[in-house]
């Protein structure tokens, strides 16, 4: 009898060849190949089950290649973006618009999450008897400490440790310093501009591997979890996915349609590649190089805006996380029979807004913020550990959806800010996607 793993690898390699043929012999865009790979990965995962786990290392390798570029890309592109503005006051204008839009969209996400959680009540009738508490990483996070940590003690150490907020802070200051230095520091600015372009070229090469990495990651998720694993959380999953779609269509779509008056279909078509990578990797940070390429090449946003708005968004704009935490807060209150008042809803909204800022852009990071959110409505640490233990095994599927929302929000804000700053090439936006 032939081993199922051997059959799986034979089919997988044949699929790789087919995807390679699509890329080399046809004019099929990269995003279309990624979507095709995503669908094929789901089929292979369901067909071969646990055997799909044997190819997960290919997806992990792809994610590592992307994550390798995240910190160099943030550092070089943000410095180059600030320098290209030529005036620190303009950075202030872009920064105020960016942060304001991120906070507004986050509040909309929370409202959608709370409304859906209140209407559909996913926690009703769920019994946590027999659930093993998950205490690792479940601890309250001090918002004050997080905000204080934005200023790095040692910028080089922050670069080495991948601490994104301190890197953003230092990069902005360095860019301003280069502008203030005038002719004496002009050469340094040129070096950062060239370095940012070089990193983007590497990102373009890495992205050619996206279909193969996405296929293996999705096959692993579908094969090891399957639909049966979602039975206990089916309602919560459906509510979250519907909330994510509503948020993207109503909030982002409404902003694009009525504020900047641009066609939605072109926007979502231009972001398909980044959305597919976000869905498969569940990481806003890992998707950042792809997001930057899509926003610049497909949506026509200038480097000046994209290199400052997107790295900041990958760190502080967590609309998917905010929507998710709002739903899970009500989910938890319903399980433990806690009646919430209007003041409780306000506290949930405020706490979710603050805790979602600076959330690590890695898979399932937001799940461990639950202790901070749930504590404001009287849920104990032991009860929170039960909720985490119940949700964590299935959180990958939930995280995939909210990551798509996060990076789509980053792109939306970058388009709006670029339009307001006359930094948007609308002809590029309206053309067919390049990548």
N, C-alpha and C positions, 0 to 999 in steps of 0.2 A: 504494500500500500504506500503510495507516494505521500510524503510528509506535506501537511497543508502549508507549512512555512515556505517550502520549496515552490509550491504552486503559486503562493502569494507573491513571492519575489519574481517569479517568471512573468506573472501578469503585471506587476508593478513596473518592471523593466520595459515590457512591451508598451505600457502606458507612457513611460518616459520618452520612448522613441517616437510615439505618436505626437506627444506635445512638442518635441524637438522639431518634428517635421512641420507642424503647424507654424512654428516660429521661423523656420529657415526657408520653407517653400511657399508660404502664403503671406499675405499682407495683414494677417490677423494681429491686432494690437495686443500689447502686453496685458492690459487689463482683461481683455477677452480670454486670453490664455490662462490668466489667473482664475477667472470665474469658472472656466472649463475644468481646470485642475481641481477647484474646490468641489464641484459637483461630482467629478470622478472619484475624488477622495472619499466623499460620503458613501458612494456606491461600493467602493472597495472595502471600506470599514464595515459596513453592514454585511457584506458578503463573506468576509473572512474573519470577522470578530477579533479575538485577541491576537491573532497572527499579525494584524496591522501594527501592533506595538513594536514589532521587530524593525520597522523602518523609521520609527520616531526620531532616531539619531540624525537622520537627514534633515528633518524639520528643525531639530535643535541646532544643527550646524548652520542652517540658513539664518536662524534668529541670532546666533552668536555673531555671524558676519555683519548683520545689520546693527546690532548693539555695539559692535566694535567702532562703528562710525558715529554713534550718537553724540558722545562728548566732544570729539574733534569738530563735528559739524556745528553743534551749538556754539562752541567757543569761537571758531573762525568766522562763521556766518553772522553771528550776532555782532562781533566787533566790526566786521566789514560793513554790515548793515547800518550801524550807528555812524561810522565814518562817512558812508555814502550820503547821509542826510546833510552833512555840511554845517548843521546848526543844531546845537543841543536843545534849543527851544522846540524844534520840530519833533525831537524824540519825546518831549513832554506831551506834545499834542497827540502823537500816536499812542503813547503809553496810557494816557487818560481815556482815550476812546476805547482802546483794547480792553483794559481792566473793567471799564464801565459796562461794555457789551458782554464780557464774560460773566460778570456778576448778575446782570439782568437775565441772561439765558439760564444761569444756574437756578435762579429763583423760579423761572418758568418750569424748569425740570422738576424741582421739588414739589411745586403745586400739582403738576401732572401726576407725580408719584403718589402724593397724599390723596388726591381725588380717586385714582384707580384703586389704591389700597382700601379706601373707605367704602367705595361702591361695591367692589367684588369680594372683599374680606377673605383673602387667601388663607388666613390663619385659623379660620373657624373649623372646628372638628378635628384638628391635628393633635395627636397624642405623642408626646416626646418620651414616653416610657420606653426604656431600652436603648435610647440614644446615648452614645458615649460622649461625654463632654470633651470639648476641644479647647484646652486652656492655653496652648502654645501661641504666643503672640497676641492674646486677647488682653489688652491693657489700655487704659485711658491714655490719650495723647494730649499733652499740654499744647494748646494753641499758641500761648505766649512763647514757649520754647521754640516752636516751629518758626514763628515770625522772627524771633531773635536770631535764629540760626541762619537767616538769609545772609547776614554779613559774615563772610568767611574769616576765620583767624589766620588761615594759611591758604591762599588761593591755589597753590600748587598741590597741596594735600586734597583740596576739594576736587581738583581735576583728576587726581589719581583715584579718588574714592567714588567718583561719579556723582557728586552731590550737585544736583541740577540748579536749584535756586541760588546757592552761593556762586556758582559759575555764571549764571545769568547776571547777577548783581555786579560781579567783578568785570565781566565782559562789557557791560554798559559803561562802567566807569572808565575802563581802558579805552573804549571807543571815544568817549568824551575827551579824555586826555590827549588822544591822537589829534582830534579836531582842534583843541586849544593850542597844541604845539605848532600848528601852521606848517610852514615849509620844512621845519626841522624834523617833523615826525611824519611827513607825507610818505616817505619810503616805507615806513612801518605799516601804514594803512594799505599800501599797495601789496605788501607781503601777505597781509591777512586776506585781502580780496583774492589774490592768486591761490592762497591755501584753501579758501572756501570753495573756489571753483574746482580745485583738484579733488577735494573730498566728495563733491557732488558727482564728479566723473567716476570715482570709485563706486559711489552709491548706484550709479546707472549700471555699472558692470554687475554688481551684486544683485540688482533687481532682475537681471536676466535669469537668475536661479529661482525667482519667486514661485513660478508654477510648480516646480518640483518640491520646494519646501512646504508650500501651502498644501499640496496634495498629501504629503506624508503626515503633516500635523492634523489635518482634518480626518484622514483615515484612522489615525490613532484615537482621536476623540470619539468618532462614530463607532469604531471597533471595540473599544474598551468600555464605553458607557452605554451606547445604544439608546433607543427610545424607552426601553423598559426601565432603565435606571431613573428616568424622569417621572415615573408614575406618582411618587409621593409629592413631588414638587411641580407637577404638571400645571396646576392653576397659577402658581407663582411665576413659572417660566413664561406662560402665555401672556400674563399681565405685564411682565417686564418687557417682553418683545413688542407687544402692542404699544406700551408706553414709549419705547424707544422710537418706533416708527412714527407715532403721533408727534413726538417732540421734533424729529427731523423734518417732517412735512409741515407742521403747523408753525413752529417757532423759527427754524432755520429757513424753511420754504417761504414763510410769510415775510421774514426780514428781507430775503433776496428779492421777492416779488414786489413788495410794496415800499421798501426803503431805497434799494438801489435799482429796482425795476430791470432785473435780469431774468432770463428764462431758467426755470428750475431744471429742466431736462439736461441742459448743457452742463450745469453745475454737477449734478449727480453722475452724469456720464464721465465728466473729467475726474471725479473722485473715486471711481469704481476700483481702480487698482489699489489705492491706499485703503479703501474700505475692506477689500478682500484680504489684504495683508493684516489689517487690524483685527478682523474677525478670526483669522487663523492663529495669530500670535497672542491675542489678548493683551497687547502691550502698546500703550500710546508712545512710549519712548522708543521702542524698537521700530515702530512705524514712522517715526519722525522723518528719516531721510526720504522715504517714499512720499509722505505728505508734502514735503517741501518741493519735490520734483513735480508732483501733480499740480500743486497750486501755482508754481511758476510756469511750467510748460503748457498745462492744459487750461488753466483759468486766467492766465495773463497777469498775475500779481507780481509786482516788481520785487527784486531782491531786497530792496530797502525795507519794504513792509514785511515780506514773508520771513526774512531772517530775524526779525525782531518779534513779530506777533506769534509765529508758530512755536518756537522753543518755549516762550512764556506760556502759551496755551497748553502745550504738552505737560506742563507742570501744575498750573493753577486752574485750568478749565476742565472740570470733571463733571460735566452735565449728566453723563450716563451713570456715574457713581452717585451723584446727588439724587437722581431719580430712583436708583436702586435702593439707596439707604432710606429714602422716604417710604418706599413700599415695604421694606423689611422691618422698619420701625413699627408700622401698623400691623404687619404680619406677626411680629413678636408680641405686641400688646394684645392682639386677638387671641393668641395661643394661651397667654397667661391671664386672660380675663381682666385686663386693665382698661377702665373706661377713661378715654382721653377728653380733656376739655379744650376749648379754643386756645387757652394759654399753652397747653401741651403741644398743640399743633404748631404754634408760633415758635416754641422752644426747639422743636424738632427741626423746623425750617432754618432757624438761625444756626443751630449746632451743625447741621449738615453742610450749610454754606461754608462755615469756618473750617470744618474738618476736611472738606473736599479739596481745599486749597493746599497744594503741595503734596497731594497723595502720590506715592511712588507709582510711576507708570509701568507697573509690572503685573503679571496675572494675579488676581485675587487679593491684591493689596488692600482694596477698599473693605473687604470682609472683616479685616482686623481693626477697622475704625468703629465697628459696631458698639464696642464697649462705651466709647465716648458719647455716641448718639443715644443709645438705649438708657444710659445712666440718668439722663435728664427727665425720663418719664417713669423712673422708679424701678426699672428692671435691674436685678442684682447681677453681680459678676458670675455667680454660679448659673443663673438663668441664661445669661449671655453666652456662657460656655456651651450650654445645651443647644442654643440656636446655631452657633458656629459649627458645632459637631453635626448638626442636622443638615445644614446648607453646604458646608465645605466640600463634601464629595461630589456635589453636582454644580459647584460654583463655576467651573470652567465654561459650561454652556451659557450661564448667565453673564459671565465676564466678557465673553465674545461679543455679545450684543451691545453692552454698555461701552466697550472700547470703540466700536464703530461710531457711536454717538459722540464720544469725546473728540475723535479726530475730525469728524464732520463739522462739529462746532468750531474747532480751530480754523478750518478752511473757510467757513462762513464768515467768521469775524475778520479774517484776513482780507476777504473780498470786499466787505463793507468798509473797512478802514482804508484799503487801497483806493476804493472809489472816492471816498471823501477827501483823500490826499492827492487825487489826480495821478495815482500810481498804478492804475489798472488799464491794461491793454484789452479793450473790449473786443477787438477783432480776434485776438487769440481766444478769449472766453467763448466767443460765438462759433469759432471754427471747430472742426472735429478734433477729438483728443489726439495728442501727439504720442503719448505713452499710455 
